[in-house]
């Protein structure tokens, strides 16, 4: 039922139609450079230490630069996510999604369902991942994309609400009608902006079959950005999109005369694209 409700609200995600390379080249310079003030890590070290060891955990928390820390975290958890020990693997998934990712589980059954879903990824072979993405589409995309991104950050990236905000605001700047699916956010102001974007998409596609872009288009876009030399790698591109999610939300709100969702960002040092 949850997937059906999401598709009714957002449109379906089932046809792979990648964004042209020239569109990727137009939108990326509008994003701005990476700013890494938003990469908070859980204060409680116990669960991470139980997964990767106390020494590795202490060394990780000792890294002062949060960009370097974030990259190191992907390295630390890559092996546990591929472990034959299902308890260790699930502990890594739990830490990434619920502790680091700050996605609150609705119930214990919520964790169990995520573990069962991610078991389908096996050892993250390309064929298994493709089959998984095609099968699950938007269902829990903000959760399982984190698992993929930690398992192999050279190929996969996190797709969550703030990433979707950046992407759709950038596409709006170049008047690109198609938009990415928008996962529900814990932020009410961000959900309000998503409602505005959906209304605009509905108006643009009135009388036509509506289909939002999903994870396959997302990774295709990131690969295009890297191949054009606009970002050094997939992980860097993902971090830029996430870091600018609030800024792009504010920019979109100002453009359409909506309440600014993140007024605290207006006092920051981020440079807005003109």
N, C-alpha and C positions, 0 to 999 in steps of 0.2 A: 504493500500500500504506500509506503514512504516514497519509493521510486516513482510510482504513478502520480502522486501528488506533486512531486518536484517537476515531473515532465509536463504536467498540466500548467504549472505556473511558469516554467522556464522554456518550454518547448523541448523537443526531443534532441538527443545527441547520438546520432547513429551514422551519419554520412561523413566520410573523411574528405574534406576539401581544404587543402592547405592554403595558407595566405601566400600571395605572390611575394617574391623576393624584393621587388621594388617597394612594396608596402612596408616590409620589415625595415628596409633601409630608411624609409621616411620617418617611422615612428620612434626608432631607438634613440636618435639624438635628442628627442624631446624629453626623454626620461631624466637625464642628468646623471652625474657620477655617483658611484656607490657611497652611501653614508652608513656607517655601521654602529649607530647608537642604540639600535633596537634588539640586538641579539642577547636577550637576557637568558640566563641558565638557571635551573632550579637550585634553590639554596640547599636543599637536602641532598647530600652526596651519597647516601647509603645505597639506594637502588643501583645507581650507576656503578658504584664500587663493587657491588655484588656481581655485576655483569662483566666488567673489564678489569677489575682488580683495583686495590687501594692506591698503589703507586701510580698507575696510569691515570686514575681519577684525580689524585692530588696534583699531578703534573698538568693535567688539563685545566684545572681550576686556577693554576698558577700563571696561565697565559694572560697577559694584560690586554693585548689587542683582540677585540671581539671578532674581527674578521678572521684572523689566524685561528682563534679558538673554534669558530664555527667550522672551518675547513678541517681542523684536527678532529673534531667530533665525528665527522663523517668517516674518517679513517678508523677511529676507535671502534665504531659500531658495525663496520662492514663485516667483520668476521663473525660476531655473535649472530647477526641476521642470517648467516649461512650455516649456522651450527646444526649438526645432526641431533643435538640435545634440544628437544622441543621446548623444554622449560626455559632454557637459556635464550632460545630464539624468541619465544613469546615475551620473556622479560624485557628483551631489547625493544620489541615492538611496543610494549606497554610504556616504557620510558620515553621513547621517541614521540609517540602520539599523545599520551596523556600527561606526562610530566614536562617534557621539553616543549611539545606542541601546544600544551595548555588547552586541549580539547577535553572537556569534562564528560566522563562516561555517564550515560543515563541510568545504567544498572549494571550489575555483574554480567548479565547476559549480553550486554553491549560489547564488553571486552571479548567474551567467548566468540561472538559472531565475527569480530574483526580477526581474531586468531584463526578462525576457520577459513575466512576469506583469504588471508595472506598465505595460508598453507598451500593454496592453489598455485602460488608463484614458484613452488619447489626451490630450485637453485638459481632462479632468475634468468634462465635461458631465454633468448629473444622470443622464441615461439611461445613459451609459457606466458611471458609478460604480455605479448600481443593478444593472446587468447583471453587473458585476464581482463585487459582494458576493454576489449570489445564486449565481453560478457557483462562487466559491471558498470561500464559507462560512467555515470555521475554518482552512482551509489557509494557514499562515503569517500568520495574522491579526495577530500582534504586530509583524510586519515591514511589511506593506502598509498597516496602519492608521496607522503613523507617516508614511508617504508621503502618504496622504490628509490627515492632520492638518496637515502642513506645506504642502501644496498649497492648502488652503483651511480655515483654522482657524475660520472662521465657521460651517462646516457639519459638519466632521468632527473626530474626536478620536482620540487614541491609545487602543488597547485592548490592554493587556498583562497580565502576571501580577499585578502589584501593583494595577492598576485592578480586575481581577477579584476580588482579595482584598477590597478595600474594598467593592465592590458586594455580594458575597455575604455578607459579615459584616453589612452594614447590613440586607439582606433577612432574614437570620437573626434579627436583633434584633426585627423586627416579625412574626416567624413566617410569613414569606412562603415558600411551599414551592418555587416555581420558582427556579432559579438560573442564573447566566450561565456559559457555557463558560469553562473555566480553561486558558489556554495554558500549556504546560510552562515552568517557571522554571529559571534557573540556580541558584536557591537550593533546596537540599535541604529545609530546614525548611519552606519555603513549599509545596513539592510534597507534603510529609507532611500539611499541613493540607488541601490540595486533595483528598488521598485520603480524609480524614475527611468532607469535604463531599460527595464523590461517594457514599460509603457511605450518608450520611444521605439523599441524594436517591434513591438506589436503594431504600432502605427506604420512603420516602414514596410512591414510585411503583411499588411492587411489583405486578406483574401488569398494569401499564399501559404504553403506549408512551411511552418517555422521550425528551424533546426539550429540550435546554438553550436558553436565550436566547442570541442572537448579536449581531452588529454592528448590525443594523437596530433591535433592541429597545434596544440601548445608546444609539444616537443619538436615538431617540425619547424615551428617558428624560431625556437631557441637555436636549433641546429643551423638554420639559415643565418641568424644573427652572428653565430660563431664563425661560420664559413665565410661571411663577408668581412670578418675582422672587426666587427663592432663590439664584441666581447671576447675575452680570451678563452672562455670555456662555459659549459652549461651551468655550472655551479655559480660562477660570477654573475651570469645573466639572471639567474633565479634570485640571487641576493639583492641585486639592483631593483628588481621588480618588487620584492617584498619591502625593502627599505623605504621605497617611495610610495607605498600604498596609501598612507595617510595624506601625504602631500597631494597625490593625484586625486584623492577623494575631495579634498578642499578645493582643488582647482576646478574639478567638475561641478561642485556645488556653486562656486562663484559664477561660473559660466551660465548656469541655468537658474541663478538667483534663488538657490536653496539655502537653508541654514548651514553654516560651516560645521561639519561634523567633528573636526579636530582643531579647535581654536588654539590649543597649546602649541600646535605645529607652526602657527603663524609667528610665534616668537622665536622659532629656531633659526638655524643658520643654513637650512636647505635652500638652494638656489632654484627658483621657479623658472621653468622654461617659458620663454615668451611666445 
